[in-house]
Every structure is written in structure tokens, then in C-alpha cells.
Amino acid sequence: MIRINIVVEGHSEEQFVRDILGEYLAPKGIYIYARRVKTGRKSGKDYISLGSLYPYYDKVLHGSLISETIGLKKLRQESPHFDQWISRLENIE
């Protein structure tokens, strides 16, 4: 059994790690734990969130649903950097 702690900034990232990555890696004997930390990051004038464009958008709810709908396989195909990171997690001994 392998345990991995992943540092996240917010609730949506924490939920992604738990619900998407955790469920994917657990059958491989790799258990992921999200550790949320407070950061000094603030949204600046160049920052546009989906919530500002779509008033009914809830990042935690809709972000997770979008990730689940797209699927981890497609996310990995579309993002080589993310795929490399997941591959590293899969191959930890």
C-alpha cells in the first residue's frame, strides 16, 4: 500500500483529488489524500472566473461533474503534463 499526500489550494481541487484521482488509483494500491493549504493568491484584474461569466456556475459542483463527464482518459490525452504527473503517481514504489 502506498499513501500520497497532495497539497491543494481549494475545495474543488480537494474534491478532484478525492473523487477522480482517488477512485482511479485506489485499485492499484495507491491511496491519495488531499491536504488543503491557505495561499496568498488573490484574483487580480486579469483573472476571469467561470462564475463571473456564468452566475449559476458552482466550481465545486460543476467542476467535478465536468471532470467526471470528460473522464480521466481524455484529460490525460489532452494534457501531456497532467498525463506525466499521473504516470509518475502510478509508478511510485
Phi and psi restraints in degrees (value plus and minus 20) as a CYANA .aco file:
   2 ILE   PHI    -141.3  -101.3
   2 ILE   PSI     113.5   153.5
   3 ARG   PHI    -134.4   -94.4
   3 ARG   PSI     112.7   152.7
   4 ILE   PHI    -148.0  -108.0
   4 ILE   PSI     111.1   151.1
   5 ASN   PHI    -120.2   -80.2
   5 ASN   PSI     110.3   150.3
   6 ILE   PHI    -138.0   -98.0
   6 ILE   PSI     107.2   147.2
   7 VAL   PHI    -102.7   -62.7
   7 VAL   PSI     107.9   147.9
   8 VAL   PHI    -146.9  -106.9
   8 VAL   PSI     140.2   180.2
   9 GLU   PHI    -115.0   -75.0
   9 GLU   PSI     -46.2    -6.2
  10 GLY   PHI    -169.9  -129.9
  10 GLY   PSI    -199.1  -159.1
  11 HIS   PHI     -84.6   -44.6
  11 HIS   PSI     -59.1   -19.1
  12 SER   PHI     -85.9   -45.9
  12 SER   PSI     -59.6   -19.6
  13 GLU   PHI     -86.7   -46.7
  13 GLU   PSI     -60.3   -20.3
  14 GLU   PHI     -80.2   -40.2
  14 GLU   PSI     -63.4   -23.4
  15 GLN   PHI     -87.1   -47.1
  15 GLN   PSI     -59.0   -19.0
  16 PHE   PHI     -81.7   -41.7
  16 PHE   PSI     -66.2   -26.2
  17 VAL   PHI     -81.6   -41.6
  17 VAL   PSI     -65.6   -25.6
  18 ARG   PHI     -89.4   -49.4
  18 ARG   PSI     -70.7   -30.7
  19 ASP   PHI    -103.8   -63.8
  19 ASP   PSI     -56.3   -16.3
  20 ILE   PHI    -114.6   -74.6
  20 ILE   PSI     -81.1   -41.1
  21 LEU   PHI     -87.9   -47.9
  21 LEU   PSI     -62.3   -22.3
  22 GLY   PHI     -79.6   -39.6
  22 GLY   PSI     -66.2   -26.2
  23 GLU   PHI     -87.2   -47.2
  23 GLU   PSI     -52.6   -12.6
  24 TYR   PHI     -92.8   -52.8
  24 TYR   PSI     -62.0   -22.0
  25 LEU   PHI    -107.5   -67.5
  25 LEU   PSI     -43.5    -3.5
  26 ALA   PHI     -75.8   -35.8
  26 ALA   PSI     -63.3   -23.3
  27 PRO   PHI     -82.5   -42.5
  27 PRO   PSI     -37.9     2.1
  28 LYS   PHI    -110.4   -70.4
  28 LYS   PSI     -16.2    23.8
  29 GLY   PHI      59.9    99.9
  29 GLY   PSI      -2.3    37.7
  30 ILE   PHI    -132.5   -92.5
  30 ILE   PSI      99.1   139.1
  31 TYR   PHI    -130.8   -90.8
  31 TYR   PSI     102.9   142.9
  32 ILE   PHI    -122.0   -82.0
  32 ILE   PSI     115.4   155.4
  33 TYR   PHI    -147.7  -107.7
  33 TYR   PSI     106.3   146.3
  34 ALA   PHI    -107.9   -67.9
  34 ALA   PSI     112.8   152.8
  35 ARG   PHI    -139.5   -99.5
  35 ARG   PSI      89.7   129.7
  36 ARG   PHI    -103.2   -63.2
  36 ARG   PSI     112.9   152.9
  37 VAL   PHI    -142.3  -102.3
  37 VAL   PSI     131.2   171.2
  38 LYS   PHI    -105.8   -65.8
  38 LYS   PSI     112.2   152.2
  39 THR   PHI    -136.7   -96.7
  39 THR   PSI     145.6   185.6
  40 GLY   PHI    -111.2   -71.2
  40 GLY   PSI     -12.3    27.7
  41 ARG   PHI     -89.1   -49.1
  41 ARG   PSI     110.8   150.8
  42 LYS   PHI    -147.4  -107.4
  42 LYS   PSI     131.6   171.6
  43 SER   PHI     -94.5   -54.5
  43 SER   PSI     108.9   148.9
  44 GLY   PHI    -119.1   -79.1
  44 GLY   PSI    -195.3  -155.3
  45 LYS   PHI     -87.8   -47.8
  45 LYS   PSI     -42.0    -2.0
  46 ASP   PHI    -107.7   -67.7
  46 ASP   PSI     -23.3    16.7
  47 TYR   PHI    -110.6   -70.6
  47 TYR   PSI     104.7   144.7
  48 ILE   PHI    -143.2  -103.2
  48 ILE   PSI     101.9   141.9
  49 SER   PHI    -118.2   -78.2
  49 SER   PSI     137.3   177.3
  50 LEU   PHI     -81.8   -41.8
  50 LEU   PSI     -52.1   -12.1
  51 GLY   PHI     -82.0   -42.0
  51 GLY   PSI     -51.2   -11.2
  52 SER   PHI     -96.1   -56.1
  52 SER   PSI     -44.3    -4.3
  53 LEU   PHI    -109.2   -69.2
  53 LEU   PSI     -54.1   -14.1
  54 TYR   PHI    -146.8  -106.8
  54 TYR   PSI      81.1   121.1
  55 PRO   PHI     -79.9   -39.9
  55 PRO   PSI     -43.8    -3.8
  56 TYR   PHI    -113.3   -73.3
  56 TYR   PSI     -16.8    23.2
  57 TYR   PHI     -93.3   -53.3
  57 TYR   PSI     106.7   146.7
  58 ASP   PHI    -135.6   -95.6
  58 ASP   PSI      89.8   129.8
  59 LYS   PHI     -75.5   -35.5
  59 LYS   PSI     -63.5   -23.5
  60 VAL   PHI     -86.8   -46.8
  60 VAL   PSI     -69.6   -29.6
  61 LEU   PHI     -89.5   -49.5
  61 LEU   PSI     -76.7   -36.7
  62 HIS   PHI     -92.8   -52.8
  62 HIS   PSI     -54.5   -14.5
  63 GLY   PHI     -80.6   -40.6
  63 GLY   PSI     -62.7   -22.7
  64 SER   PHI     -87.2   -47.2
  64 SER   PSI     -63.1   -23.1
  65 LEU   PHI     -82.6   -42.6
  65 LEU   PSI     -60.7   -20.7
  66 ILE   PHI     -83.5   -43.5
  66 ILE   PSI     -65.6   -25.6
  67 SER   PHI     -81.6   -41.6
  67 SER   PSI     -62.8   -22.8
  68 GLU   PHI     -86.3   -46.3
  68 GLU   PSI     -58.8   -18.8
  69 THR   PHI     -87.5   -47.5
  69 THR   PSI     -65.1   -25.1
  70 ILE   PHI     -86.6   -46.6
  70 ILE   PSI     -63.7   -23.7
  71 GLY   PHI      70.1   110.1
  71 GLY   PSI     128.7   168.7
  72 LEU   PHI     -83.0   -43.0
  72 LEU   PSI     -56.1   -16.1
  73 LYS   PHI     -80.9   -40.9
  73 LYS   PSI     -66.7   -26.7
  74 LYS   PHI     -88.4   -48.4
  74 LYS   PSI     -59.7   -19.7
  75 LEU   PHI     -79.1   -39.1
  75 LEU   PSI     -61.0   -21.0
  76 ARG   PHI     -88.0   -48.0
  76 ARG   PSI     -58.4   -18.4
  77 GLN   PHI     -85.1   -45.1
  77 GLN   PSI     -59.0   -19.0
  78 GLU   PHI    -103.5   -63.5
  78 GLU   PSI     -37.3     2.7
  79 SER   PHI    -150.4  -110.4
  79 SER   PSI      74.8   114.8
  80 PRO   PHI     -77.2   -37.2
  80 PRO   PSI     -57.4   -17.4
  81 HIS   PHI     -84.5   -44.5
  81 HIS   PSI     -65.5   -25.5
  82 PHE   PHI     -82.3   -42.3
  82 PHE   PSI     -61.6   -21.6
  83 ASP   PHI     -81.1   -41.1
  83 ASP   PSI     -62.3   -22.3
  84 GLN   PHI     -83.2   -43.2
  84 GLN   PSI     -59.7   -19.7
  85 TRP   PHI     -84.8   -44.8
  85 TRP   PSI     -65.4   -25.4
  86 ILE   PHI     -84.0   -44.0
  86 ILE   PSI     -60.5   -20.5
  87 SER   PHI     -80.3   -40.3
  87 SER   PSI     -60.0   -20.0
  88 ARG   PHI     -83.8   -43.8
  88 ARG   PSI     -60.0   -20.0
  89 LEU   PHI     -84.6   -44.6
  89 LEU   PSI     -62.4   -22.4
  90 GLU   PHI     -83.2   -43.2
  90 GLU   PSI     -48.7    -8.7
  91 ASN   PHI    -121.9   -81.9
  91 ASN   PSI      -8.9    31.1
  92 ILE   PHI     -89.3   -49.3
  92 ILE   PSI     117.2   157.2
